[in-house]
């Protein structure tokens, strides 16, 4: 009974912390000049620390860009699968959170210059004997709903879609949930951004427990997405990223989160 009561207190504390953080975020968004929409579980680009505060590479980069012009910025967690809808409806002013530029998204969104590259990996348990995409025949695959990885999965069907069980992936709201299922054997492989996989496993001391399998999907470019008529905002973002590139601050932010400069040239 004491264990149950203790668990209830922990869960209650988490709920209260989340509710307080959400309320503070909404208030900040109402008072800001511009609002960034993000998935607050996407480490290390934008996520919540142990105290519930938003942090990450993209948080630092966006903050630095808008500080150049004293523009007040707020960060609004959103349902990642609805990101373009949130942008169109005006709930947010930009999507800035490891957002991959694709031809499909370019139909609805204006993209900034790329500031970072990324690739899609297949993560499998070390003892699974799955060391290539070809070895996923008949296996269960996981992916995040609305992710660029899942978009590639559905378009380049010969890589994984035609192989895996049910010819589709189990979809998750966040990669955190997907990793839990991977660790517990409920899925056999997880299609995921390299930046997330490497950071997550390193932070959790699990680099020796999983295989990071390269995939033939094309390399991606991370960029900021805004509404197509927000030309002034897009120019401010591009000018800011270029200035931070030139003065070395972008490299410093990159070193902080990745231990090296991973920004685009």
ZAMARGU-4260 file (C-alpha; in steps of 0.2 Angstrom, whole numbers, plus 5000, padded with zeros to 4 digits):
<rodrens>
0) 5000/5000/5000 | 5014/5012/5004 | 5022/5008/4987 | 5006/5012/4979 | 5004/5029/4989
5) 5022/5033/4985 | 5019/5030/4966 | 5003/5041/4967 | 5013/5055/4974 | 5026/5054/4961
10) 5013/5054/4947 | 5004/5068/4955 | 5020/5078/4956 | 5024/5075/4937 | 5006/5080/4933
15) 5008/5097/4943 | 5025/5101/4935 | 5018/5098/4918 | 5003/5108/4921 | 5013/5123/4928
20) 5025/5122/4913 | 5011/5122/4900 | 5003/5137/4909 | 5019/5147/4909 | 5022/5142/4891
25) 5005/5148/4885 | 5007/5165/4895 | 5024/5168/4887 | 5017/5164/4869 | 5004/5177/4872
30) 5016/5191/4876 | 5030/5186/4863 | 5033/5194/4846 | 5035/5177/4838 | 5031/5160/4843
35) 5041/5144/4839 | 5032/5127/4838 | 5041/5112/4843 | 5040/5094/4849 | 5046/5095/4867
40) 5052/5077/4868 | 5065/5078/4853 | 5082/5078/4861 | 5094/5086/4859 | 5085/5099/4848
45) 5071/5104/4859 | 5065/5095/4875 | 5062/5097/4894 | 5075/5095/4907 | 5073/5087/4924
50) 5065/5103/4930 | 5052/5104/4916 | 5061/5119/4907 | 5063/5119/4888 | 5081/5117/4882
55) 5091/5110/4868 | 5101/5115/4852 | 5086/5123/4843 | 5081/5132/4858 | 5098/5140/4860
60) 5100/5144/4842 | 5082/5152/4840 | 5085/5162/4856 | 5102/5168/4849 | 5095/5173/4832
65) 5081/5183/4839 | 5092/5192/4852 | 5101/5200/4838 | 5086/5211/4835 | 5078/5211/4852
70) 5064/5201/4846 | 5054/5192/4860 | 5052/5174/4856 | 5042/5160/4865 | 5042/5142/4863
75) 5026/5132/4861 | 5025/5113/4862 | 5013/5106/4849 | 5007/5090/4842 | 5021/5086/4829
80) 5009/5077/4817 | 4999/5094/4816 | 5013/5106/4815 | 5009/5113/4797 | 4991/5115/4803
85) 4996/5124/4819 | 5007/5136/4808 | 4993/5139/4795 | 4981/5143/4809 | 4992/5155/4817
90) 4995/5146/4834 | 5013/5147/4830 | 5024/5158/4819 | 5037/5145/4814 | 5042/5127/4815
95) 5060/5126/4822 | 5064/5109/4830 | 5074/5097/4819 | 5062/5101/4805 | 5067/5092/4789
100) 5065/5102/4772 | 5056/5091/4760 | 5047/5094/4743 | 5031/5090/4750 | 5032/5102/4765
105) 5038/5116/4753 | 5021/5116/4745 | 5014/5123/4762 | 5029/5131/4770 | 5043/5143/4766
110) 5060/5136/4772 | 5075/5146/4779 | 5092/5141/4774 | 5098/5125/4781 | 5108/5126/4797
115) 5112/5107/4800 | 5112/5090/4791 | 5104/5074/4797 | 5101/5056/4792 | 5089/5042/4797
120) 5095/5027/4806 | 5087/5010/4810 | 5090/5007/4829 | 5089/4988/4834 | 5094/4979/4850
125) 5112/4972/4850 | 5106/4954/4853 | 5093/4955/4839 | 5105/4950/4825 | 5097/4964/4815
130) 5112/4974/4807 | 5104/4980/4791 | 5088/4985/4783 | 5087/4969/4774 | 5086/4959/4790
135) 5070/4968/4795 | 5060/4955/4784 | 5044/4951/4794 | 5050/4961/4809 | 5040/4975/4818
140) 5046/4993/4814 | 5042/5009/4825 | 5042/5027/4819 | 5036/5044/4825 | 5020/5050/4817
145) 5023/5065/4806 | 5042/5062/4806 | 5053/5064/4790 | 5058/5046/4793 | 5041/5040/4792
150) 5038/5050/4776 | 5054/5042/4768 | 5048/5025/4774 | 5031/5028/4764 | 5039/5035/4749
155) 5055/5023/4747 | 5045/5007/4750 | 5059/4995/4744 | 5070/5000/4759 | 5059/4995/4773
160) 5040/4996/4770 | 5040/4981/4758 | 5049/4971/4771 | 5042/4974/4788 | 5027/4965/4796
165) 5011/4972/4789 | 5020/4983/4777 | 5018/4998/4789 | 5026/5005/4805 | 5019/5006/4823
170) 5017/5025/4825 | 5021/5034/4841 | 5018/5052/4847 | 5036/5053/4852 | 5053/5044/4851
175) 5053/5042/4869 | 5038/5031/4869 | 5046/5021/4854 | 5062/5018/4863 | 5053/5011/4878
180) 5044/4998/4866 | 5061/4995/4858 | 5069/4991/4875 | 5055/4980/4880 | 5055/4970/4863
185) 5038/4976/4857 | 5046/4982/4841 | 5061/4975/4832 | 5068/4991/4825 | 5065/5010/4826
190) 5067/5022/4812 | 5074/5038/4819 | 5084/5054/4817 | 5103/5051/4819 | 5104/5066/4831
195) 5091/5060/4842 | 5097/5042/4843 | 5115/5046/4846 | 5111/5059/4860 | 5098/5048/4868
200) 5109/5032/4869 | 5124/5042/4875 | 5114/5051/4889 | 5107/5035/4895 | 5123/5025/4894
205) 5115/5013/4882 | 5127/5015/4867 | 5133/4997/4869 | 5115/4990/4870 | 5109/4995/4853
210) 5115/4994/4834 | 5114/5010/4824 | 5111/5004/4807 | 5114/5015/4792 | 5099/5017/4780
215) 5100/5021/4761 | 5088/5036/4764 | 5095/5052/4757 | 5103/5064/4769 | 5091/5078/4776
220) 5093/5096/4779 | 5086/5104/4795 | 5078/5121/4792 | 5065/5133/4799 | 5048/5133/4792
225) 5037/5149/4791 | 5021/5154/4782 | 5024/5158/4764 | 5019/5176/4766 | 5030/5179/4781
230) 5045/5186/4771 | 5051/5198/4784 | 5052/5184/4797 | 5061/5173/4785 | 5074/5186/4781
235) 5077/5189/4800 | 5080/5171/4803 | 5092/5169/4788 | 5101/5184/4792 | 5103/5179/4810
240) 5109/5161/4806 | 5122/5168/4794 | 5128/5181/4807 | 5129/5168/4821 | 5139/5157/4808
245) 5151/5171/4804 | 5154/5176/4822 | 5157/5158/4829 | 5142/5158/4840 | 5133/5144/4830
250) 5149/5133/4832 | 5149/5136/4850 | 5131/5131/4852 | 5134/5116/4842 | 5149/5111/4852
255) 5139/5113/4868 | 5126/5100/4862 | 5136/5088/4851 | 5154/5090/4856 | 5158/5096/4838
260) 5152/5109/4825 | 5138/5100/4815 | 5131/5116/4807 | 5129/5117/4789 | 5142/5127/4779
</rodrens>
